[in-house]
Amino acid sequence: MDILGATLRIYVDDLDKAIPFYEGLAGGRAMRFERGGVQVAAVGCFLLMSGPESQLEVLRKVVATIAVTDVEETARVLTELGGEVVAGPLPTPAGRNLIARHPDGVVYEYADRRA
């Protein structure tokens, strides 16, 4: 399992207002999409999210998004090490993801860019 990097999850009230700042900070354009009623913008290492509080409350339980080469391999490694896959792997707009709880109770999203 190769970890390629991590994405910071940021919750904002107004996505349209926040995007220009993060585009300037990261030096790139935002990739926007919607998932489960939540508006999302990926900009560099930042994942901006805005939406109904009931949806954001669930998302806030995930500490970070970790980029990996293959989520299926990641699921195997996490399970072997005592972690628990609580959702996925599932397709996303950019690849696939899974949600896992580590033995210490911390919850992470793992994502790859495979079709």
Helices and strands as residue ranges (DSSP letters): E 3-11, H 15-26, E 31-35, E 38-43, E 46-50, H 53-59, E 62-68, H 71-80, E 84-91, E 96-101, E 107-112
